[in-house]
C-alpha cells in the first residue's frame, strides 16, 4: 500500500476496459485528469463475459477490504451479445441471464460501502464491415452484430434505471459522431483514440452532473499536497512562487467545458 490514501476508481470489464490504457485510451486519459486526485485501478479481462466476471467478483471486490472504491466503472456485454456458437462454447450469454448477472454484480458492488458509486457502460456499436475485412469469416459462427448489441444495450439501461444506477449509453453516444464507424475503432470492435474520447466525455458528464457527496468530478477535487511552497518555480514578480499542484495542461483544456 502506498500512501497517502486517495479515492480509488476501479475500471472492471472486458477488453474495452483492458485496452483502455492503450495510447489515447479512455482509461489513460482518465488517469491523467485525476493525477494527484484519485488512483485509477485497472481490472480488465479481454474475452470475458458476465458469467466469468461473477466467478471472480468477490476476489476483485472484497467485502472486508480496509479501503473500498469510491467509484466502479463497470462494463460487460459485448461478448455476452455475440451470437451463440453451435458447440455451446464461446462468449454468448442469453439476454435474461446477462441482465441477472449484471444485477448481481451491481448489488455486490453497492454493498461494499455507502460511498461506493457505480457507473455502468453499455456496449458500444461495432463496424461490422471492418470486422469482416480484418478477421474474415473467422467469427461468422459467433458474430458480433449491432442488432444483438442494441438489445443488450437497452436491457442494461433499463436495469440501471430500475436499480438507480448511473448508466452511459455508449451504443448511442458513439453513433452520434458523424464518422463513427471509421474513426472510433481500431479493428471494428475495440476503441480508437477518437472512440475513447467519446467514452471519457460521457463519464465526465455523469461525474459533473450527479449529486454525489463528496463530488468525484475532477475539477471539484483538491489535488494531493496542494499547499504553497517556497520551492515551486518563482513567479514573474520575483517574490512569490507559483503553485502548480492544480495546473491544467494544454491538452486537458478540451475537458474544461463539459456540460
C-alpha positions in Angstrom: 0.0 0.0 0.0 1.3 3.4 -1.0 0.1 6.5 0.9 -1.5 8.9 1.3 -4.8 7.2 0.7 -6.6 8.6 -2.3 -10.1 7.8 -3.6 -10.0 4.6 -5.7 -11.7 4.4 -9.1 -11.9 0.8 -10.3 -12.4 0.0 -14.0 -13.9 -3.5 -14.2 -14.8 -5.1 -17.5 -13.7 -7.0 -20.6 -11.4 -5.9 -23.5 -13.0 -2.4 -23.7 -11.5 -1.9 -20.2 -8.3 -4.0 -20.5 -7.3 -2.0 -23.6 -8.3 1.4 -22.2 -4.7 2.2 -21.2 -3.6 2.0 -24.8 -2.1 5.2 -26.3 -5.1 7.6 -26.3 -7.3 5.1 -24.4 -10.1 6.4 -22.2 -8.6 4.9 -19.0 -5.2 6.5 -19.6 -6.9 9.9 -20.2 -9.0 9.5 -17.1 -5.9 8.6 -15.0 -4.2 11.7 -16.4 -7.1 14.0 -15.4 -7.2 12.5 -11.9 -3.4 12.7 -11.2 -2.9 13.8 -7.6 -6.7 13.3 -7.0 -7.6 9.6 -7.4 -6.0 6.2 -8.1 -7.4 4.6 -11.2 -7.2 0.8 -10.8 -7.5 -1.4 -13.9 -9.2 -4.7 -13.7 -9.8 -5.5 -17.4 -10.1 -9.0 -18.8 -10.2 -9.4 -22.6 -12.7 -12.0 -23.9 -14.7 -12.2 -20.7 -18.4 -12.2 -20.3 -20.7 -11.6 -17.3 -20.6 -15.3 -16.3 -16.8 -15.1 -15.9 -17.0 -11.8 -14.1 -19.4 -13.2 -11.5 -17.0 -16.1 -10.8 -14.2 -13.8 -9.5 -16.3 -10.8 -8.3 -15.6 -11.3 -4.6 -11.9 -11.6 -5.4 -11.8 -8.2 -7.1 -14.2 -6.5 -4.7 -13.5 -7.9 -1.2 -16.3 -7.1 1.3 -13.9 -6.8 4.2 -11.3 -4.7 2.4 -9.9 -1.9 4.6 -10.4 0.6 1.7 -13.4 0.4 -0.6 -13.5 2.0 -4.0 -15.2 5.4 -4.3 -16.2 4.6 -7.9 -16.6 1.5 -10.0 -17.0 1.8 -13.8 -18.5 -1.5 -14.9 -18.5 -2.9 -18.4 -19.6 -6.3 -19.6 -21.9 -7.1 -22.5 -20.1 -7.1 -25.8 -19.0 -10.7 -25.6 -22.3 -11.8 -24.0 -24.1 -10.3 -27.0 -22.3 -12.4 -29.6 -24.3 -15.0 -31.5 -24.3 -18.4 -29.8 -21.7 -20.9 -31.2 -23.2 -24.2 -32.4 -20.9 -26.1 -30.0 -22.3 -24.3 -27.0 -18.8 -22.8 -26.3 -17.9 -19.2 -26.6 -18.8 -15.9 -25.1 -22.6 -15.8 -25.7 -24.8 -15.4 -22.6 -28.6 -15.3 -23.1 -30.1 -11.9 -22.6 -32.1 -12.7 -19.4 -29.1 -14.3 -17.8 -26.9 -11.3 -18.7 -29.4 -9.0 -17.0 -29.4 -11.1 -13.9 -25.6 -11.3 -13.9 -25.3 -7.6 -14.1 -27.9 -7.2 -11.4 -25.9 -9.4 -9.1 -22.7 -7.5 -9.8 -24.3 -4.2 -9.1 -25.8 -5.5 -5.8 -22.4 -6.7 -4.7 -20.6 -3.5 -5.5 -23.3 -1.3 -3.9 -22.9 -3.3 -0.8 -19.2 -2.5 -0.4 -19.8 0.8 1.3 -22.3 3.7 1.5 -19.9 5.8 -0.5 -19.2 3.4 -3.4 -20.7 4.7 -6.6 -21.3 2.9 -9.8 -21.3 3.9 -13.5 -22.3 1.2 -16.0 -21.1 1.4 -19.6 -23.3 -0.2 -22.2 -21.8 -1.9 -25.2 -20.6 0.4 -28.0 -21.6 -0.4 -31.6 -19.3 -2.2 -34.0 -18.2 -1.6 -37.6 -19.4 -5.0 -39.0 -17.7 -4.4 -42.4 -14.4 -3.6 -40.7 -14.6 -6.8 -38.6 -15.1 -8.8 -41.8 -12.3 -7.0 -43.5 -9.8 -7.7 -40.7 -10.9 -11.1 -39.4 -12.5 -12.6 -42.5 -15.0 -15.3 -41.7 -13.3 -16.4 -38.5 -16.1 -15.2 -36.3 -19.1 -15.7 -38.6 -20.4 -18.5 -36.4 -20.3 -16.3 -33.3 -20.8 -12.9 -34.9 -21.0 -9.6 -33.1 -23.7 -7.6 -34.7 -25.3 -4.2 -34.0 -28.7 -5.8 -33.9 -27.6 -8.0 -31.0 -25.7 -5.3 -29.2 -28.6 -3.0 -29.3 -30.8 -5.5 -27.4 -28.2 -5.9 -24.6 -27.6 -2.2 -24.5 -31.3 -1.4 -24.0 -31.7 -4.2 -21.3 -28.7 -2.8 -19.3 -30.0 0.8 -19.5 -33.4 -0.4 -18.2 -31.8 -2.4 -15.4 -29.8 0.6 -14.3 -32.9 2.8 -14.2 -34.6 0.2 -12.0 -31.7 0.0 -9.7 -31.0 3.8 -9.5 -27.5 3.3 -11.0 -25.9 5.7 -13.5 -25.6 4.3 -17.0 -23.8 5.5 -20.1 -25.4 4.6 -23.4 -22.2 4.1 -25.5 -24.2 2.4 -28.3 -26.0 5.8 -28.9 -23.2 8.2 -27.9 -20.6 6.8 -30.3 -23.1 6.8 -33.2 -23.6 10.5 -32.5 -20.2 11.1 -34.1 -20.6 11.6 -37.9 -17.8 9.3 -39.0 -18.1 6.9 -36.0 -17.8 3.7 -38.0 -14.4 4.7 -39.4 -12.9 6.8 -36.7 -14.0 5.2 -33.4 -12.4 1.7 -33.8 -9.0 0.2 -34.4 -10.5 -3.1 -35.7 -14.2 -2.6 -35.9 -14.6 -3.7 -32.2 -12.1 -2.0 -30.0 -11.9 1.7 -29.4 -9.5 4.1 -31.1 -8.4 7.4 -29.5 -11.5 9.1 -31.1 -13.8 6.4 -29.7 -12.1 6.7 -26.3 -12.7 10.5 -26.2 -16.4 9.8 -26.5 -16.3 7.4 -23.6 -14.3 9.9 -21.4 -16.6 12.8 -22.3 -19.7 10.7 -21.3 -18.0 9.7 -18.0 -17.1 13.3 -17.2 -20.7 14.4 -17.9 -22.0 12.0 -15.4 -19.5 12.9 -12.7 -20.2 16.6 -13.2 -24.0 16.4 -13.2 -24.6 13.8 -10.5 -25.4 14.9 -6.9 -22.8 12.8 -5.1 -21.2 13.8 -1.8 -18.2 14.1 -2.0 -18.1 15.0 -5.6 -15.9 12.8 -7.8 -15.7 15.3 -10.6 -12.1 16.1 -11.4 -12.3 19.8 -11.2 -14.1 19.7 -7.8 -11.4 17.5 -6.1 -8.5 19.0 -4.3 -5.0 17.9 -5.6 -2.9 16.0 -3.1 -0.3 18.1 -1.3 -1.7 21.3 -2.7 -0.1 23.6 -0.2 2.0 26.5 -1.4 5.8 26.1 -1.2 8.8 28.3 -1.5 10.4 25.6 -3.6 8.0 26.0 -6.5 9.0 28.0 -9.6 9.4 31.7 -8.9 6.7 33.9 -10.4 7.1 37.0 -12.7 7.2 39.3 -9.7 10.4 37.6 -8.4 9.0 37.4 -4.9 6.3 34.7 -4.9 6.3 31.1 -6.2 3.7 29.6 -8.5 1.7 26.7 -7.0 1.5 24.1 -9.8 -0.4 21.5 -7.9 -3.6 22.2 -9.7 -2.1 23.1 -13.1 -4.2 22.1 -16.1 -2.0 21.4 -19.1 -2.8 22.3 -22.7 -4.4 19.1 -23.8 -6.6 18.9 -20.7 -8.3 22.2 -21.5 -10.5 20.4 -24.0 -12.3 18.8 -21.0 -13.0 22.1 -19.1 -16.4 22.9 -20.7 -18.2 19.6 -20.2 -21.9 20.3 -19.9 
